[in-house]
Amino acid sequence: MRIDLHTHTTASDGLLDAASLVSEAAARSVGLLAITDHDTTASVDAAVDAGRGAAIEIWPAVELSCDVVTGEIHVLGYFVNHRLDWFQGLLARLRDGRVHRARRMVELLGQLGVPVEFARVEALAAGGAVGRPHVARAMVEAGSVRDVAEAFERFIGRTGPAYVERVKITPADAVRIIRSSGGLAVLAHPGWGQRDELIADLVAAGLDGIEVYYPDHTPSMVEHYKSIAKRFGLLITGGTDFHGGTLATKVPLGQQYVPEEIIPPIRAAAAGRQPSQDAPEAVLAVE
């Protein structure tokens, strides 16, 4: 059975809707799929319904985007209770922040002589969580850059002249929020930036796992993060980070090796987690 615990739909910055993603997973013999859209769980229920028909197990999940001084950190939340009012309220705040951020980026691009219509950015998001990839795709359509990579490198990457900070949420608070929602908090693609020094603090905040199997991780990095997981007693996950097409997609859906033996410990940990009906203090810290 193929396993993919990191995928995106049109609810955030993926190119396939939930039903199409599940259909693609079925075609590629994926038997276990997690929907990990950025700051939204809007595709979870549709994916679960589609999964029943395709005999694919769907895990509800989310990916929270966090900023640190040295860059960006993403925290995955598996088995979150996505029907909690306070949790959905937080996600709505994060998505609103994404809209304001993208609008300001478009303004800055205009000042730089790179005109982009914000209406087109919204159209590309198609009602999902607006993100920088939508701005980048609008720039490509306008002929301002050759591809999405150039848009990030020249304009909207962290050091670019049209970069705008996001709504602030710390990685430690993301961990606390996910756990309070009844989910398992997992550090996504730790090889991005190699900021291993942050892991101990996240473990202290309650980190449950680490994404070891990932397309950008070399064999030596996989072994390195497996050893870190063993040292801290963390769960191990993995996935493709599939978005569809060539958008931030390194390998096809389900084609990242993820061993089946990692699944039982994850199920056992999830079974012992209970959600809080009240918002944790970490939600109040989100700026």
Secondary structure, 3 states (H helix, E strand, C coil): CEEEEEECCCCCCCCCCHHHHHHHHHHCCEEEEEECCECCCCCHHHHHHHHHHHCCEEEEEEEEEEEECCEEEEEEEECCCCCCHHHHHHHHHHHHHHHHHHHHHHHHHHHCCCCCCHHHHHHHHCCCCCCHHHHHHHHHHCCCCCCHHHHHHHHHCCCCCCCCCCCCCCHHHHHHHHHHCCCEEEECCCCCCCCHHHHHHHHHHCCCEEEEECCCCCHHHHHHHHHHHHHHCCEEEECCCECCCCCCCCCCCCCCCCCHHHHHHHHHHHHCCCCCCCCCHHHHCCC
